[in-house]
Amino acid sequence: MDFSQLEHPEDRAIREKLDAIPKFKDFMMNTICVLREKFIAVEFVGNGVHVTDSCLPELHCQLLTVCEKLGVKDVPDFSLMWGYDITAATEGAKNPHITSMSGAVDILTESEFAFILGHEIGHQVCGHKPYHLFLESLYMPLINLVPGGEIWIGLVRSTLLNWYRISDFTADRVGLLACGDINVALRTMIKMSGAPKKYHNSLNIESFIKQANEFDTMFAGVAGKMINYISINTAFCPWLVARAAKLYEWYQSSDYAKLIN
């Protein structure tokens, strides 16, 4: 699959803008990413439960199934850590490693967890991880140890913060392809948004879609767009409602229909 066909247009545009900055990509790939990869390798050897064909083989099989469905040959490493949030994250660029909280496995159905895995694989196959690693390094002591690090903070921080959230819009599209059902994708987002477990059997997807559509129209004016921009860019990750709105919009578009057909 050519994953560039499903990239959110702002995702690609902002990365091209960053790559056009002289020496930025070389600095990112050959300095920050190399150091972060070494740090990550040490961290994950000593932490979490590694999912393999001999340890939690059912989960390992699910990862292989998602990769096969997406046409991804380089299967990432996969591990679990204790925590009851429905979250997962991918670390590493050359050697990606997906870490999921155990709560995501317990709370989500198999198809919903496929959306989570697909989302994380989406970051990998769409080339997001070097940029993620660089941005995350801006908030770590590591950046102060690298010659020229402080200069790059001033040059790219604002642009990277904006892009960081948009990259999830692209990854959600890959998640949808992995689970194959827009209702599954949206139901996963509802659960991630905070729906109590005892109500998971009665989730109202139509109501959530309505909320997502209202979110877009609510910030139509100049002042609203500015507030929305500032709020989202100071958040740790995109609001689930905003992500749902963007994913549903793409699902209804001709681009999605062409890709599926």
N, C-alpha and C positions, 0 to 999 in steps of 0.2 A: 504494500500500500504506500502511495505517495502522501505522507502526512502533511505536506505543505498545502495540499488541497483543502484541508479543514482548519488551517490556522486562522485564528481571529485576526482580521486585517491590522488592527492596532498592535497586536503582538509582533507580527513580522516587521511593521513599519518602525517601531521603536528600536528593535534589535538592529535593524539596518542603520538607523541613526547612530546608535552606539558604536557599531562596527566601523562607521565612517570617521570616528575620532582617531587621529593618528596614534598608533602604538597601543591603543586601548586593548584590543583583542589579544595582542601578543603578551601584554602585561598580565591580563586576566588568565590566559591559558597556561603560560609558562612560569608564573610566579604564584599567584593566589591559589589557583586550582591544584597545582602540584603540592603545595603545603597542606591544603585542606584534605586532599586525598590521603596523605600520610596520616593525618590526625584521625580521619574517619576510620581508616583501616585498623588502627590501634583500638579505637573506641568500641567498634562493633565486635572485635574478637573477644573482648572481656565483658560484654554486656548483652543482655537479652537472650532469647531462645532462638537459635537458628532453625529455620524451616527447611528441611531437606527430604529426600525420598525415604529416609529412615527415621526422621524425627518429624512428627506431625505430617505424615505422607498425604493425607487428604487435602491439607492446605497447599502443599507443594504441587499436588496434581491440579488444583484449581488455578494456581499461578501459571502452570504450563499450558492449561487449556485457554486461559485469557491471552497469553502470548501467541499461541497458535492461531487463535481467532483473529488477532490483529496482524498476524504475519511478522511477528517480532522473533528473530532467531537468537538474539543475545538476551537470554533470560537473566534478569537481575537477581542478586542475592536477596534473601527475604528473611526477616526475623520478627519476633514479637517481643513487646515489652509490656510490663504490667501498667494498667491504667484503664479507667472505664470511660474515657472519652471515645467518641467515634472519629478517630483521626488516624492518619498515616502520613508518612513523609518519605521522600527519597533523598538520600545523600550520595554524593559522588557524581562525577561526570564521566570519567573513563571507566570506572568500576562502580556502577550504580548499585545502591543497596536500599531496598524498601523496608521501612520499619513501621509496623502497625501496632496500635494499642490493642491489648487483648479484648477490650470492650467492643471494638469494631467487629471482631469475630463472633463474640457471644450475642450481640444485640442484632446484628444485621442478618438477613437471609443470605443464602449463597449467591443469588443474582445481585443483591445489593452490594455485597462485598466485591463482586466482580466489577461493579462500577468504581469502587474505591481503588482496586488494583489497576484498572484501566486508566484512571485519572493519573496515578503515579507513573505508570509506564508512558503515558502521554507526555509528561515532562521530560522523560528520558529521550523518546524518539523524536521529539520536536526541538531538541537542542537547547532546552531551557536551563539545564543544571549548571553549566559554567557561570551563567549570569546570576543564578540563585546563590551559588557558592560565594561569588564576589560580593553580592549585596549583604549576605549574612556576615561576611568577614568584616564589613564596615563597623559592626557592633561588637567585635571581638578584639582582644589585645593583639591578635595576630597582625592586624593591619598596621599597627604602630611599629612592628618589627621589620616591615618591608620597606626598603628605600623607595620614596616617592608615593607611599601609601596615602599620606595626608592630602597630597595634591589631587589624587584621583577621587577622594571622598568629596571634595568640593565640586569637581567636574561632573560627576555622574550620579550622585546620591538621589537627587530629585527625580531624574529621568528613570532610574532603576526602580525607585519606590512605586512610581506610577505603573511601570511595566510589570512589576512583580505580581500585582493583583490581576492584571489583564492576562497574564500567562495561564492563570487558572481557568479562564474562559475557554482557551484552547484545550487544556487538559480535560475539562469536563466533556468536550466533544468526543475525545478518545474514550472516556469512561462510558459514554452513551453507546458507542460502537461495541464496547466490551460486553455490556450487559444486554444490549439489543432491544431495550424497551424504555421509552421516555417516562412511563409511569414508575418504573423501577428507579430510574435516575432521580426523579423528583421526590419519590418516597424516601430515598436515602437522604436527600437534602433536608427534608422535613425532620427526619430523625436527628440529623446532625444539628439542626437549628434549635433543638431543645424539646421536641415532643416527648412527653413521659412514656416510659416503656409500657405502662398498663393501657395506653391508648393507641398503641401501634397497630392494632387490628381495625381501627376505625378512623384512620387518617383520611382527611378530605383533600385530595390532590387538586380538585377544581378550585377550592378556596385558596390554596397556596398559589396557584397560577394567577388567580385574581389579585392576590396580594403583590405578586411579582410584577404584574402589569401596572398596578397602581404605583409601585415604586418608580417605574420609568416615567410615568406622566407627572408624578409629584414634583420632579426636579426639572421641569421643562424650561423654566425661566433662567435668566443669567445668574441671579443670586442663588437660586436653588442648585444650579449646576456647580457653582463655586463651593457651596457648602458640602455638596455630595462629594466633590473631588477631594476636599480637605479631609473629610471624615473617613473616606475609604482609604486614603493614602496614609492615615495615621493608625489604621487598623492593622492587626497582625496578618489577617488574610481577608479576602473579599467577603462581604456579607453574603450569606447563603441565599438570601432573597434576590440580590443582584445577580448572583451566579445563575439561579434558576431562571430569571427573566431572560438572560442572554442565551442560555441553553435552549429554552423553549422557543425563542425567536429563531434560532438557527434550525431547530427541528422542523419548524413550519416553513422554512425557506426552500427555494428551489435548489440551493446548493446541497442541502442534506439529501434531497430526493435524488439528485444526480449521482451523488457519491454512493448511495445505497444501491441504485439501479445499475 
